[in-house]
Amino acid sequence: MHGDELTGKVAIKDNDNAGGDVFLKTGMGKSAEIAALLEQRIRQGDYPIGSQLPSERKLAAGFHVSRNTLRDAIAILAEKNHVATRWGAGTIVLGADETTKAIEAKFSEVLPEWDNIIELRNMVEPHVAALAARKAGASDLLTLSTILERSTPRMQPRESLKMDMEFHLAIAKSTGNPLVAALLEFVNEATEETRGKTHETVARRKLSIDGHTRIFDCIRKGDVQGAEEAMRRHLQEVGAVKKTVDDKGATKTDETAQKSEQDEA
């Protein structure tokens, strides 16, 4: 699937039906695109864990595709453990398995320190990107592409941080390994406040987006080594920004302390 080229965007017009008017322009196949759109709605909570997706007939009509195409999209979601089709119950949205829940519970017990988290990211995320280059399917590529399309240096810092975390988590999910995704969930939660500093200016937001673009290009091409190196470079660049911010903050603190001492004298 890595040979598929992104040739355009997916535009969605929501309405009262289960799908919405979908203009399929990515060249990645209707089933993959529909799977990505449904996955996005699951993440957003439109279809909560344990709930039943709308009927096959209703979804196919809403997306203006055949039921065979819709079945293929559901099969993609099932392969990624997002849904399961059960006789008599329809297609059910799945949550994390017991192993993943146990891992997440352990992570929640840890008091994260920034240096430890950065060390963890540098060890893990380049290899996650490499695995994504091997395993990401068309719907994964569409999800990553959509996040990049929504990212711009002109957005607000908070929104830019949100896109940043969504991108890294989407890479983890594209490996098909729920434990990897659980690890990245932990990393996102542990670094959210501090990572916000790396999105405070237009230049910093552009640096982040440029790094994401390089990583995505390698994943899309199936370039395993390139994806690993692009992620490593991205983490180094972001780390350098964080260090610069911290150094400036320390300098200001020292200057304030010195001025206070002079005033007291």
C-alpha positions as CSV (number, residue, x, y, z in Angstrom):
1,M,0.0,0.0,0.0
2,H,3.0,2.3,0.4
3,G,3.1,2.9,-3.3
4,D,-0.2,4.7,-3.3
5,E,0.3,8.4,-3.8
6,L,-1.8,11.1,-2.1
7,T,-3.3,13.1,-4.9
8,G,-5.7,15.3,-3.0
9,K,-7.9,15.8,0.1
10,V,-10.9,14.2,1.5
11,A,-13.8,16.6,2.0
12,I,-16.7,15.7,4.3
13,K,-20.0,17.3,4.4
14,D,-21.9,16.2,7.5
15,N,-25.6,15.8,7.4
16,D,-28.3,13.7,9.0
17,N,-27.3,10.4,7.5
18,A,-24.7,8.0,8.9
19,G,-22.0,8.8,6.5
20,G,-22.2,12.3,4.9
21,D,-21.2,13.4,1.4
22,V,-17.7,12.2,0.9
23,F,-15.6,13.4,-2.0
24,L,-12.9,10.7,-2.4
25,K,-9.8,12.3,-4.0
26,T,-6.8,10.7,-2.3
27,G,-6.4,7.8,-4.8
28,M,-6.0,5.4,-1.9
29,G,-9.3,3.5,-2.4
30,K,-12.8,4.1,-1.1
31,S,-12.6,1.4,1.6
32,A,-9.4,2.7,3.1
33,E,-10.8,6.3,3.2
34,I,-14.1,5.3,4.7
35,A,-12.2,3.2,7.3
36,A,-10.1,6.2,8.2
37,L,-13.2,8.5,8.5
38,L,-14.9,5.9,10.7
39,E,-11.8,5.5,12.8
40,Q,-11.7,9.3,13.3
41,R,-15.3,9.3,14.4
42,I,-14.6,6.5,16.9
43,R,-11.6,8.5,18.3
44,Q,-13.8,11.6,18.6
45,G,-16.4,9.7,20.6
46,D,-19.1,9.8,17.9
47,Y,-19.2,6.0,18.2
48,P,-18.4,5.3,21.9
49,I,-16.7,2.1,23.1
50,G,-19.3,-0.7,23.4
51,S,-21.7,1.0,21.0
52,Q,-23.0,-0.4,17.8
53,L,-22.1,1.2,14.4
54,P,-25.0,2.2,12.2
55,S,-26.2,-0.6,10.0
56,E,-24.2,-1.6,6.9
57,R,-27.1,-0.5,4.7
58,K,-27.2,2.9,6.4
59,L,-23.5,3.5,6.3
60,A,-23.2,2.4,2.7
61,A,-26.0,4.8,1.7
62,G,-24.5,7.6,3.7
63,F,-21.1,7.3,2.1
64,H,-22.7,6.7,-1.4
65,V,-20.8,3.4,-1.9
66,S,-21.7,-0.3,-2.4
67,R,-22.2,-2.5,0.6
68,N,-19.2,-4.6,-0.5
69,T,-17.0,-1.5,-0.3
70,L,-18.5,-0.7,3.2
71,R,-17.7,-4.3,4.3
72,D,-14.1,-3.9,3.2
73,A,-13.9,-0.7,5.3
74,I,-15.3,-2.5,8.3
75,A,-12.8,-5.3,7.7
76,I,-9.9,-2.8,7.9
77,L,-11.2,-1.5,11.2
78,A,-11.6,-5.1,12.5
79,E,-8.1,-5.9,11.5
80,K,-6.9,-3.0,13.6
81,N,-9.1,-4.2,16.6
82,H,-11.3,-1.1,16.5
83,V,-14.5,-3.0,15.9
84,A,-15.8,-6.6,15.9
85,T,-18.8,-7.9,14.0
86,R,-20.9,-10.2,16.2
87,W,-23.8,-12.3,14.9
88,G,-27.1,-10.8,16.0
89,A,-25.4,-7.7,17.6
90,G,-24.0,-5.9,14.5
91,T,-20.6,-4.2,14.5
92,I,-19.4,-3.2,18.0
93,V,-16.8,-0.6,18.8
94,L,-14.0,-2.1,20.9
95,G,-11.9,-0.7,23.7
96,A,-8.5,-1.7,24.8
97,D,-7.8,-5.3,25.6
98,E,-7.0,-6.4,29.2
99,T,-3.2,-6.4,28.6
100,T,-3.3,-2.9,27.3
101,K,-5.4,-1.8,30.2
102,A,-2.9,-3.3,32.6
103,I,0.0,-1.5,30.9
104,E,-1.9,1.8,31.0
105,A,-2.7,1.3,34.7
106,K,1.0,0.8,35.4
107,F,1.9,4.0,33.4
108,S,-0.6,5.9,35.4
109,E,1.3,5.0,38.6
110,V,4.5,6.5,37.4
111,L,5.5,10.1,38.3
112,P,7.0,11.2,35.1
113,E,10.1,13.4,35.0
114,W,11.0,15.3,31.9
115,D,14.5,13.9,31.4
116,N,13.2,10.3,31.8
117,I,10.4,10.9,29.3
118,I,12.8,12.4,26.8
119,E,15.1,9.5,27.2
120,L,12.2,7.1,26.6
121,R,11.0,9.0,23.5
122,N,14.5,9.0,22.0
123,M,14.8,5.2,22.6
124,V,11.3,4.3,21.4
125,E,9.8,6.7,18.9
126,P,12.4,6.3,16.1
127,H,11.8,2.6,16.2
128,V,8.0,3.2,16.2
129,A,8.3,5.3,13.1
130,A,10.4,2.6,11.4
131,L,7.7,0.0,12.3
132,A,5.0,2.3,11.0
133,A,6.9,2.5,7.6
134,R,6.7,-1.3,7.5
135,K,3.1,-1.8,8.6
136,A,1.0,1.4,8.0
137,G,-2.0,0.7,5.7
138,A,-3.9,3.1,3.5
139,S,-6.3,4.2,6.2
140,D,-3.3,4.9,8.5
141,L,-1.7,7.0,5.8
142,L,-4.9,8.9,5.3
143,T,-5.2,9.6,9.0
144,L,-1.7,11.0,9.2
145,S,-2.2,13.0,6.0
146,T,-5.4,14.5,7.4
147,I,-3.6,15.6,10.6
148,L,-0.8,17.3,8.5
149,E,-3.4,19.0,6.3
150,R,-5.0,20.5,9.4
151,S,-1.7,21.7,10.8
152,T,-0.4,25.2,10.1
153,P,2.1,27.5,11.8
154,R,-0.6,30.1,12.0
155,M,-2.8,28.1,14.3
156,Q,-3.0,28.8,18.1
157,P,-0.3,27.2,20.3
158,R,-2.8,24.9,22.0
159,E,-4.3,23.6,18.8
160,S,-0.8,23.1,17.4
161,L,0.1,21.0,20.4
162,K,-3.0,19.0,20.0
163,M,-2.1,18.2,16.3
164,D,1.4,17.3,17.4
165,M,0.2,14.8,20.0
166,E,-2.4,13.4,17.5
167,F,0.3,12.9,14.9
168,H,2.7,11.0,17.2
169,L,-0.2,8.8,18.5
170,A,-1.4,8.1,15.0
171,I,2.0,6.8,14.1
172,A,2.0,4.5,17.1
173,K,-1.5,3.2,16.2
174,S,-0.5,2.6,12.6
175,T,1.9,-0.1,13.8
176,G,-1.1,-2.2,14.7
177,N,0.3,-2.9,18.2
178,P,-2.0,-1.6,21.0
179,L,0.8,-1.7,23.6
180,V,2.9,0.8,21.5
181,A,-0.2,3.0,21.3
182,A,-0.6,2.8,25.1
183,L,3.0,3.8,25.5
184,L,2.5,6.9,23.3
185,E,-0.7,7.8,25.2
186,F,1.4,7.9,28.3
187,V,4.1,10.0,26.7
188,N,1.6,12.5,25.4
189,E,0.0,12.9,28.8
190,A,3.3,13.1,30.6
191,T,4.8,15.8,28.3
192,E,1.7,17.8,27.4
193,E,2.4,20.8,29.6
194,T,6.1,21.1,28.9
195,R,5.7,20.4,25.1
196,G,3.4,23.4,24.9
197,K,6.5,25.6,25.1
198,T,7.7,24.3,21.8
199,H,4.6,25.6,20.1
200,E,4.5,29.2,21.4
201,T,5.8,30.9,18.3
202,V,5.2,30.6,14.6
203,A,8.8,29.5,14.0
204,R,8.6,26.7,16.5
205,R,5.3,25.5,15.1
206,K,6.7,25.4,11.6
207,L,9.7,23.5,12.9
208,S,7.4,20.8,14.3
209,I,5.3,20.6,11.2
210,D,8.3,20.3,8.9
211,G,9.6,17.4,11.1
212,H,6.2,15.7,10.9
213,T,6.1,16.1,7.1
214,R,9.5,14.5,6.7
215,I,8.5,11.6,8.9
216,F,5.2,11.1,7.0
217,D,6.9,11.1,3.6
218,C,9.2,8.3,4.7
219,I,6.3,6.3,6.2
220,R,4.2,6.8,3.1
221,K,7.1,5.5,0.9
222,G,7.8,2.5,3.2
223,D,11.3,3.9,3.9
224,V,12.0,2.2,7.2
225,Q,15.5,3.7,7.8
226,G,14.4,7.1,6.6
227,A,11.4,7.1,9.0
228,E,13.6,6.2,11.9
229,E,16.2,8.9,11.1
230,A,13.5,11.5,10.4
231,M,11.9,10.9,13.8
232,R,15.3,11.0,15.5
233,R,16.1,14.3,13.9
234,H,12.7,15.7,14.8
235,L,13.1,14.8,18.5
236,Q,16.6,16.4,18.5
237,E,15.2,19.6,17.0
238,V,12.3,19.8,19.4
239,G,14.7,19.0,22.3
240,A,17.0,21.8,21.3
241,V,14.0,24.3,21.3
242,K,13.0,23.1,24.8
243,K,16.6,23.6,26.0
244,T,16.8,27.1,24.5
245,V,13.5,28.0,26.2
246,D,14.7,26.6,29.6
247,D,18.0,28.4,29.3
248,K,16.3,31.8,28.6
249,G,13.9,31.2,31.5
250,A,16.9,30.5,33.8
251,T,18.7,33.6,32.7
252,K,15.6,35.7,33.3
253,T,15.2,34.2,36.8
254,D,18.8,35.0,37.6
255,E,18.5,38.6,36.4
256,T,15.3,39.1,38.5
257,A,17.1,37.7,41.6
258,Q,20.1,40.0,41.0
259,K,17.9,43.0,40.6
260,S,16.0,42.1,43.8
261,E,19.3,41.8,45.7
262,Q,20.4,45.2,44.4
263,D,17.2,46.8,45.4
264,E,17.5,45.4,49.0
265,A,21.0,46.7,49.2
